[in-house]
Amino acid sequence: MEHLVVSIIIWSLVLIIIPMKRIFELRYAVYVSMVWMIFLDNLSSYLGFYSFEHVLIPIGRASLFQLLAYSGIGILMINWLTKSSISKLISVTSVAAVFSILQYAYIQRGAFKYGSFDMIFSVIYSIAALSLFIWLSLAIVGEDKVYSGKKTRDIIK
């Protein structure tokens, strides 16, 4: 249930903040995020690094709603990237920190548990996984699409 709530919150933010045209332009980042996280979460779970609990709709050992949350986070990450390496570093470290906070909250609710990983390994793992996600997204979506375009809705007119 926790995964569903987080997914709804993240996709609400995506739909409020990012223009629909931009979401459509970056749609392949959503696909990259989902496929990448299906691979990583299932591999990590099978290897005993961590596991998700309270899974409503499983995709292997991962939760469909967790994967939807990741895809929303992925599009938020890719949306504001610039050519600057510092923007990529800030994006990766910020999202890795958010993942750590989410993991802590999930652990408190019984929705996530570490196996052979701990918080430190998890942060390092997240940084590596998110770096590869950015690289894959830039390659698949295209740098021109990622770096250009209207990135935020005109919320206040």
C-alpha positions, 0 to 999 in steps of 0.5 A: 500500500505504501508503494501505491501512495508514493506513486500517486504523490510522485505522479501528481507532482509530475503532472502538476509541475511538468507540461504535458508536451514535455512529459510526452517528449521525455516518455522514453525516460519513463520506459528506461526507468521502469525497465532499468528498475525492474532489472535492478530490483529483481536482481537485487532481491534475488541476490538478497541485497534487499526486498520489498514487502506488502507488494500489491501487484508484483513484477517479479519481486518488485512492486508495480507501484514502486516501479511507477514511482521510480518512473515518475522520479526518473522523469523529474530527474531528466526534466531539469538536467542541463549539459553541466556535469554539476546538474547531473551530480546534484540530480543523482545525489539528491535522488539518492538521498530521497531514496534513502529517506524513502527506504527509511520510511518504508522500513518503519512501515515494514514495506522494505527490508535490507538483506546483505545491504545496509544504508551505506551500500544502498546509497552507493548502489543508488548513486551508481544506478542513477548515474547509469539511468541518466546515461541511458536516458540521455542516449535513448531520449536524446540530449537535444530533447533533454536539454531543451524545451519548456521544463515547468508549467506556468502555474501562476498566470 
